[in-house]
């Protein structure tokens, strides 16, 4: 679901209202689910601070991703936007007292190596120099890596607060906070542009995919460590590659295929490790 709405975002160009539209639709679906279940129930309003902080970092993640996607192919930039798992075990160990074994660490390392291989077009020192120089085809890499960094911080606040709420109420609040933050960013645009009403169907489909992405991941966070759940989510890289080829006509290199295999084995190790 995450790869699907990201590909939809890439395909629809630079419409500044598309991403906030995704979140607005997802928020409406989440609050409709609250209404269907009979209301919020008991909510500890003081706990909303953690939810807001998670939403704030996730909004930064979405904005950084959107900027990166306008600078290159989603099949190569998307993997760099989901490298948060490399940092999450560090934050989880420091702030959530989580401990993971060598099997999980090996899986995380393979996943990271696979994502790096996907980004590189060829295995050469010249290509590595270009990648770290942030020029040419790698112009979006800086934004993509920044997205991974802020996501890893948001995931810690997410894990710390998700268990404090009933599942549907937590999802409704975090989506609401993200939507409000995104709408605020629109107010500070230097040159406001009118909304493209022809994008209503992509916006609707993207919003539904975004809701499902958030809902399913929060279910996972209640069941396993954040340092395990988030790396397993890396399988979305493979979907992003497929969507890039099928819908956006992007090309896949040998290094990309090698990276996909590393990610596959990394995910297998994570899935077999204890949660």
FIVEX-687981 format. One record per residue (C-alpha): residue in one letter; x, y, z. Coordinates in steps of 0.5 Angstrom, whole numbers, plus 500, padded with zeros to 3 digits. Layout:
+----+-----+-----+-----+
: aa :  c1 :  c2 :  c3 :
+----+-----+-----+-----+
:  A :   X :   Y :   Z :
...
+----+-----+-----+-----+
This chain:
+----+-----+-----+-----+
: aa :  c1 :  c2 :  c3 :
+----+-----+-----+-----+
:  X : 500 : 500 : 500 :
:  X : 506 : 505 : 502 :
:  X : 509 : 504 : 495 :
:  X : 503 : 504 : 491 :
:  X : 501 : 511 : 494 :
:  X : 508 : 513 : 493 :
:  X : 508 : 511 : 486 :
:  X : 501 : 515 : 485 :
:  X : 504 : 521 : 488 :
:  X : 510 : 521 : 483 :
:  X : 506 : 519 : 477 :
:  X : 501 : 525 : 478 :
:  X : 507 : 530 : 478 :
:  X : 508 : 537 : 482 :
:  X : 501 : 538 : 484 :
:  X : 502 : 541 : 491 :
:  X : 495 : 539 : 494 :
:  X : 495 : 532 : 492 :
:  X : 499 : 529 : 498 :
:  X : 495 : 533 : 503 :
:  X : 489 : 531 : 499 :
:  X : 491 : 523 : 500 :
:  X : 492 : 525 : 508 :
:  X : 485 : 529 : 508 :
:  X : 482 : 523 : 505 :
:  X : 485 : 518 : 510 :
:  X : 483 : 522 : 516 :
:  X : 476 : 522 : 514 :
:  X : 476 : 514 : 513 :
:  X : 479 : 514 : 520 :
:  X : 474 : 518 : 523 :
:  X : 468 : 515 : 519 :
:  X : 471 : 508 : 522 :
:  X : 471 : 511 : 529 :
:  X : 464 : 514 : 528 :
:  X : 462 : 507 : 526 :
:  X : 465 : 504 : 532 :
:  X : 461 : 508 : 537 :
:  X : 466 : 514 : 538 :
:  X : 473 : 515 : 541 :
:  X : 471 : 512 : 548 :
:  X : 476 : 514 : 554 :
:  X : 482 : 518 : 551 :
:  X : 488 : 520 : 556 :
:  X : 489 : 527 : 552 :
:  X : 496 : 528 : 555 :
:  X : 498 : 522 : 551 :
:  X : 496 : 526 : 545 :
:  X : 503 : 530 : 545 :
:  X : 507 : 523 : 543 :
:  X : 502 : 522 : 538 :
:  X : 503 : 529 : 535 :
:  X : 511 : 529 : 535 :
:  X : 510 : 522 : 531 :
:  X : 506 : 526 : 526 :
:  X : 510 : 532 : 526 :
:  X : 516 : 527 : 524 :
:  X : 512 : 523 : 519 :
:  X : 510 : 530 : 516 :
:  X : 517 : 532 : 515 :
:  X : 518 : 525 : 512 :
:  X : 513 : 525 : 507 :
:  X : 515 : 532 : 505 :
:  X : 522 : 530 : 504 :
:  X : 520 : 524 : 500 :
:  X : 515 : 528 : 495 :
:  X : 521 : 533 : 494 :
:  X : 526 : 527 : 492 :
:  X : 521 : 524 : 488 :
:  X : 521 : 530 : 483 :
:  X : 528 : 529 : 482 :
:  X : 529 : 522 : 480 :
:  X : 526 : 515 : 479 :
:  X : 522 : 512 : 484 :
:  X : 525 : 505 : 483 :
:  X : 532 : 508 : 485 :
:  X : 530 : 513 : 490 :
:  X : 524 : 510 : 494 :
:  X : 529 : 505 : 497 :
:  X : 533 : 511 : 500 :
:  X : 527 : 514 : 503 :
:  X : 526 : 507 : 507 :
:  X : 533 : 506 : 511 :
:  X : 530 : 508 : 517 :
:  X : 531 : 501 : 520 :
:  X : 538 : 502 : 520 :
:  X : 537 : 508 : 525 :
:  X : 531 : 505 : 529 :
:  X : 534 : 499 : 533 :
:  X : 539 : 505 : 536 :
:  X : 534 : 509 : 538 :
:  X : 529 : 503 : 540 :
:  X : 535 : 501 : 545 :
:  X : 536 : 508 : 548 :
:  X : 529 : 510 : 549 :
:  X : 525 : 504 : 549 :
:  X : 529 : 499 : 552 :
:  X : 529 : 494 : 546 :
:  X : 534 : 488 : 545 :
:  X : 535 : 485 : 539 :
:  X : 539 : 479 : 537 :
:  X : 545 : 478 : 532 :
:  X : 540 : 475 : 527 :
:  X : 536 : 481 : 527 :
:  X : 542 : 485 : 526 :
:  X : 544 : 481 : 520 :
:  X : 537 : 482 : 517 :
:  X : 538 : 489 : 518 :
:  X : 545 : 490 : 515 :
:  X : 543 : 486 : 509 :
:  X : 537 : 490 : 508 :
:  X : 541 : 496 : 508 :
:  X : 546 : 493 : 503 :
:  X : 541 : 491 : 499 :
:  X : 538 : 498 : 499 :
:  X : 544 : 501 : 497 :
:  X : 545 : 496 : 491 :
:  X : 539 : 498 : 488 :
:  X : 541 : 506 : 488 :
:  X : 547 : 505 : 485 :
:  X : 547 : 504 : 477 :
:  X : 553 : 500 : 477 :
:  X : 558 : 497 : 481 :
:  X : 564 : 502 : 481 :
:  X : 568 : 507 : 484 :
:  X : 566 : 512 : 480 :
:  X : 559 : 511 : 481 :
:  X : 560 : 511 : 488 :
:  X : 563 : 518 : 488 :
:  X : 557 : 520 : 484 :
:  X : 553 : 518 : 489 :
:  X : 556 : 521 : 495 :
:  X : 557 : 527 : 491 :
:  X : 549 : 529 : 491 :
:  X : 550 : 531 : 483 :
:  X : 546 : 529 : 477 :
:  X : 542 : 523 : 477 :
:  X : 543 : 523 : 485 :
:  X : 541 : 530 : 486 :
:  X : 535 : 527 : 490 :
:  X : 539 : 522 : 494 :
:  X : 540 : 528 : 500 :
:  X : 532 : 529 : 501 :
:  X : 531 : 521 : 501 :
:  X : 536 : 520 : 506 :
:  X : 534 : 526 : 510 :
:  X : 527 : 522 : 510 :
:  X : 529 : 516 : 513 :
:  X : 533 : 520 : 518 :
:  X : 526 : 524 : 520 :
:  X : 522 : 517 : 519 :
:  X : 526 : 513 : 524 :
:  X : 525 : 519 : 530 :
:  X : 518 : 519 : 528 :
:  X : 517 : 511 : 529 :
:  X : 520 : 511 : 536 :
:  X : 514 : 516 : 538 :
:  X : 510 : 512 : 534 :
:  X : 511 : 506 : 538 :
:  X : 511 : 509 : 545 :
:  X : 504 : 512 : 544 :
:  X : 501 : 507 : 539 :
:  X : 499 : 502 : 545 :
:  X : 496 : 508 : 549 :
:  X : 490 : 508 : 545 :
:  X : 485 : 504 : 542 :
:  X : 487 : 502 : 535 :
:  X : 482 : 506 : 531 :
:  X : 482 : 512 : 535 :
:  X : 490 : 512 : 535 :
:  X : 490 : 512 : 527 :
:  X : 485 : 517 : 527 :
:  X : 489 : 522 : 531 :
:  X : 495 : 521 : 528 :
:  X : 492 : 522 : 521 :
:  X : 489 : 528 : 523 :
:  X : 495 : 531 : 526 :
:  X : 499 : 530 : 520 :
:  X : 493 : 533 : 515 :
:  X : 493 : 539 : 519 :
:  X : 501 : 540 : 519 :
:  X : 500 : 539 : 511 :
:  X : 495 : 544 : 511 :
:  X : 499 : 549 : 515 :
:  X : 505 : 548 : 510 :
:  X : 500 : 550 : 504 :
:  X : 499 : 557 : 507 :
:  X : 506 : 558 : 507 :
:  X : 507 : 557 : 500 :
:  X : 510 : 563 : 496 :
:  X : 506 : 562 : 490 :
:  X : 499 : 559 : 491 :
:  X : 497 : 555 : 485 :
:  X : 490 : 553 : 484 :
:  X : 488 : 545 : 486 :
:  X : 488 : 541 : 480 :
:  X : 481 : 538 : 480 :
:  X : 482 : 533 : 475 :
:  X : 486 : 529 : 480 :
:  X : 480 : 527 : 484 :
:  X : 480 : 520 : 482 :
:  X : 488 : 519 : 484 :
:  X : 487 : 523 : 490 :
:  X : 481 : 518 : 492 :
:  X : 485 : 512 : 491 :
:  X : 492 : 514 : 494 :
:  X : 488 : 517 : 500 :
:  X : 485 : 510 : 501 :
:  X : 492 : 506 : 500 :
:  X : 495 : 511 : 505 :
:  X : 490 : 509 : 510 :
:  X : 491 : 502 : 509 :
:  X : 498 : 503 : 509 :
:  X : 498 : 506 : 516 :
:  X : 492 : 502 : 519 :
:  X : 496 : 495 : 517 :
:  X : 503 : 498 : 520 :
:  X : 500 : 500 : 527 :
:  X : 497 : 493 : 527 :
:  X : 504 : 490 : 526 :
:  X : 507 : 495 : 532 :
:  X : 502 : 492 : 537 :
:  X : 505 : 485 : 536 :
:  X : 512 : 486 : 535 :
:  X : 518 : 491 : 537 :
:  X : 519 : 497 : 532 :
:  X : 526 : 495 : 531 :
:  X : 523 : 488 : 527 :
:  X : 516 : 491 : 524 :
:  X : 519 : 497 : 521 :
:  X : 525 : 493 : 517 :
:  X : 520 : 488 : 515 :
:  X : 516 : 493 : 512 :
:  X : 522 : 494 : 507 :
:  X : 519 : 489 : 502 :
:  X : 515 : 495 : 500 :
:  X : 522 : 497 : 496 :
:  X : 520 : 491 : 491 :
:  X : 513 : 493 : 490 :
:  X : 516 : 500 : 489 :
:  X : 521 : 497 : 483 :
:  X : 515 : 493 : 480 :
:  X : 510 : 500 : 480 :
:  X : 516 : 504 : 477 :
:  X : 517 : 499 : 471 :
:  X : 510 : 497 : 470 :
:  X : 507 : 504 : 471 :
:  X : 512 : 509 : 470 :
:  X : 516 : 505 : 465 :
:  X : 523 : 506 : 469 :
:  X : 529 : 501 : 467 :
:  X : 532 : 496 : 472 :
:  X : 539 : 495 : 473 :
:  X : 543 : 489 : 475 :
:  X : 545 : 492 : 481 :
:  X : 538 : 493 : 483 :
:  X : 536 : 486 : 482 :
:  X : 542 : 484 : 486 :
:  X : 539 : 489 : 492 :
:  X : 533 : 486 : 491 :
:  X : 535 : 479 : 493 :
:  X : 539 : 482 : 499 :
:  X : 533 : 485 : 501 :
:  X : 529 : 479 : 500 :
:  X : 534 : 475 : 505 :
:  X : 534 : 480 : 510 :
:  X : 527 : 480 : 511 :
:  X : 527 : 473 : 511 :
:  X : 532 : 473 : 517 :
:  X : 528 : 479 : 521 :
:  X : 522 : 475 : 520 :
:  X : 525 : 469 : 523 :
:  X : 528 : 473 : 529 :
:  X : 524 : 473 : 536 :
:  X : 520 : 479 : 537 :
+----+-----+-----+-----+
